[in-house]
């Protein structure tokens, strides 16, 4: 599909509309989305409308970033199923996507660890972890600086890889869109992916985004500062127990 008639504006309207529709559907179908908003509003002593405005700002910012990256690197009009697709190009696409996912996993995890290991990081990450039972819309419940740290790594290194290593607009487009969608999906209560346990269970240290690696969890759980992050920042522990009684 080509957005040649509307350009990047059409892409932004399209992605923003789809994002809004999925969030509205999440609030209609999920029993936890509304609870998370109310809990955050109570914790920060603000009206729920303020939390919804934060979600809207985060959604607009994320969509602007994605559309700008695709436009700047000429990946908006790339056909997802090119006519010259054959076995060799398919293998190339799979390998490059694997490399993109590896780098985005490493950079996301580095930012996530930073949010858990530093005092200021834990302070700004607290808002997100007040979502004890995450849902699809939890990917918008972030402090803006938190969002910048977690997205900053992948969305900085992936363009650099595109420019200096890979240079394939199709692979770049697929990788960016996949990461954007996966970040919401990994919080979905219905899919029950590994990252959900990071919210729902105190002491869980699933700090990665795509998979779950036992060696890394053993390494982080051995770190006292990491294992006590919930208690120090005000989420998890007693707050989590209280949320179950609600």
Order of alpha helices (4+ residues) and beta strands (2+ residues): alpha-alpha-alpha-alpha-alpha-alpha-alpha-alpha-alpha-alpha-alpha-alpha
